[in-house]
Amino acid sequence: MSLRCIVFDCDGVLLDSVPVKTRAFGRLAEPWGEEARERFVAYHTAHGGVSRYQKFIWFFREIVGREIRPEESEDWGRRFSEIVQEEMRRCPCIAGAEQVLRDWKGRLPLYVCSGAPGEEQRAMLAEHGLDGYFDGIFGAPPAKNELLAAILKDAGIAPADALMVGDATTDRDAAAFAGTLFYGVGELLKGGDHPWGADLTGLSAFIAERV
């Protein structure tokens, strides 16, 4: 196998934005009390990479006790984006991210495959001057496993020749679904049977050995 394509998750992999989004989920839940807020944050933390709209569905079913209405889902999505955008400009890049992108831009196709809306991810990466490194920036819907498979199909890249870089079990599962190699980032994925790094400082060397 020779790597021909690198696909990155965004939150927690390229940008240290996970705490920002965790706080945003917490703020949405605050009107229902401290216990509701803590349960929602815990659910979000345990399901990194899952669409926020699926998390809204869970909150209304489990906390509110009914199905979320379409207009409520739309309102929560808008409010969530507004909260996130308030803080995103101050959000740093993950250590090593910019170096990896500089090292491989123009040498391998680079993509973003995110569980967040693609338009939002493109805006976030543009805010940090990173959008120009990528051949494509894609987000939900569809679900991440389907999205990753579609990215590779459209790019004409065999899954065995691609690397998915992620920080959540949904990223790992998407790689398994699509048939790509997987590189885990961050504490949640430490200790698995896949290559791993606390950040991206060792990723370029890992890629170089497989190109």
C-alpha positions in Angstrom: 0.0 0.0 0.0 1.2 3.5 -0.9 -0.7 6.5 0.5 -2.3 8.6 -2.2 -4.7 10.7 -0.1 -5.1 12.2 3.4 -8.5 12.9 4.9 -8.8 14.9 8.1 -11.6 15.4 10.6 -11.6 19.1 11.6 -12.7 19.6 15.2 -10.0 18.3 17.6 -7.7 17.3 14.7 -7.0 20.6 12.8 -8.5 23.1 15.2 -8.7 22.9 19.0 -12.4 23.6 18.7 -13.9 20.7 20.7 -14.1 22.8 24.0 -15.8 25.6 22.1 -18.5 23.3 20.8 -18.9 21.5 24.2 -19.6 24.9 25.8 -22.1 25.7 23.0 -24.1 22.5 23.7 -24.0 23.3 27.4 -25.4 26.8 26.8 -28.3 25.4 24.7 -29.3 23.1 27.6 -29.1 25.6 30.4 -32.8 26.5 30.5 -33.5 22.9 31.5 -31.3 23.0 34.6 -27.8 21.9 35.6 -28.5 18.2 35.5 -29.9 18.5 31.9 -26.8 20.5 30.9 -24.4 18.0 32.4 -26.2 15.0 30.7 -26.2 16.8 27.3 -22.5 17.7 27.6 -21.7 14.1 28.6 -23.7 12.7 25.6 -22.0 15.1 23.2 -18.6 14.1 24.6 -19.3 10.4 24.2 -20.5 10.9 20.7 -17.9 13.1 19.1 -18.3 13.4 15.3 -22.1 12.8 15.4 -24.2 15.5 13.8 -25.4 18.2 16.2 -28.9 17.7 14.8 -28.8 14.1 16.0 -27.7 15.3 19.4 -30.6 17.8 19.4 -33.0 14.9 18.7 -31.5 13.0 21.7 -31.9 15.9 24.0 -35.6 16.5 23.3 -36.4 12.8 23.5 -34.4 12.1 26.7 -34.6 15.4 28.6 -37.6 17.2 27.3 -39.7 14.1 26.8 -40.9 14.6 23.2 -39.7 14.8 19.7 -38.0 18.0 18.5 -40.1 20.0 16.0 -38.4 21.0 12.7 -38.6 24.7 13.6 -36.9 24.0 16.9 -34.1 22.0 15.3 -33.5 24.8 12.9 -33.5 27.4 15.7 -31.1 25.3 17.8 -28.8 24.8 14.8 -28.8 28.6 14.2 -28.1 29.4 17.8 -25.4 26.8 18.1 -23.6 28.3 15.1 -23.9 31.8 16.6 -22.4 30.7 19.9 -19.5 28.8 18.2 -18.7 31.7 15.9 -18.4 34.0 18.9 -15.4 32.1 20.1 -14.0 30.5 17.0 -11.6 33.3 16.0 -9.7 32.7 19.3 -9.5 28.9 18.8 -5.9 27.7 18.2 -4.8 25.1 15.7 -3.8 21.7 17.0 -0.1 21.4 17.4 1.6 20.2 14.2 -1.5 20.8 12.0 -0.2 23.6 9.9 3.2 21.9 9.4 1.5 18.7 8.1 -0.6 20.7 5.7 2.4 22.6 4.4 4.4 19.4 4.0 1.8 17.6 1.9 0.0 20.3 0.0 0.5 19.7 -3.7 2.1 16.3 -3.0 -1.1 14.4 -2.0 -4.8 15.3 -2.2 -6.0 16.6 1.1 -9.6 16.6 2.2 -11.7 17.4 5.3 -14.5 15.0 6.3 -16.5 16.5 9.2 -19.6 15.7 11.1 -20.4 19.4 11.2 -22.0 21.3 8.3 -19.6 21.8 5.5 -20.3 25.5 5.1 -19.4 26.1 8.7 -16.2 24.1 8.5 -15.1 26.0 5.4 -15.7 29.3 7.2 -13.8 28.1 10.3 -10.8 26.9 8.2 -10.8 30.1 6.1 -10.8 32.2 9.4 -7.6 30.4 10.3 -6.1 30.6 6.8 -6.2 26.9 6.3 -8.9 26.4 3.7 -6.5 26.8 0.7 -4.6 23.6 1.7 -7.5 21.4 0.8 -8.8 19.9 -2.4 -12.2 19.6 -0.8 -13.9 20.4 2.6 -17.0 18.4 3.2 -19.4 18.0 6.1 -22.7 16.5 7.3 -25.1 15.4 6.0 -24.6 12.6 5.2 -23.2 10.6 8.1 -19.4 10.5 8.3 -18.9 6.9 7.1 -21.0 7.6 4.0 -19.3 10.9 3.5 -15.8 9.5 3.6 -16.7 6.7 1.2 -18.2 9.3 -1.2 -15.1 11.6 -1.0 -12.8 8.7 -2.0 -15.1 7.5 -4.8 -15.4 11.0 -6.3 -11.6 11.5 -6.1 -11.0 8.1 -7.7 -8.8 7.0 -4.7 -8.9 3.3 -3.6 -9.7 3.2 0.1 -6.6 1.1 0.8 -4.5 4.1 -0.5 -6.1 6.6 1.8 -5.5 7.7 5.4 -8.3 9.0 7.7 -7.0 11.2 10.6 -9.5 11.7 13.4 -10.0 12.1 17.2 -13.3 10.3 17.7 -14.7 6.8 17.5 -16.9 8.0 14.7 -13.8 8.8 12.7 -12.3 5.4 13.5 -15.6 3.7 12.5 -15.8 5.7 9.3 -12.3 4.5 8.3 -13.3 0.9 9.0 -16.5 1.3 7.0 -14.7 2.9 4.0 -11.7 0.6 4.3 -9.0 3.2 4.8 -6.0 3.3 7.2 -6.7 5.3 10.4 -4.5 7.6 12.5 -5.9 8.5 15.9 -5.4 11.9 17.6 -5.9 12.8 21.2 -6.6 11.1 24.5 -9.9 9.4 23.6 -8.3 7.1 21.1 -5.0 6.4 22.9 -4.2 2.8 23.4 -6.1 1.4 20.4 -4.8 -1.0 17.7 -4.2 1.9 15.3 -1.3 4.4 15.0 -1.8 7.3 17.3 -0.5 10.7 18.3 -1.4 13.2 21.1 -1.4 15.8 18.3 -0.2 16.1 14.7 3.5 16.7 15.4 4.4 13.1 14.3 2.0 12.7 11.4 4.3 14.0 8.6 6.9 11.4 9.5 4.2 8.7 9.6 2.9 9.7 6.2 6.4 9.9 4.7 7.1 6.3 5.6 4.1 5.2 3.6 4.2 7.3 0.4 
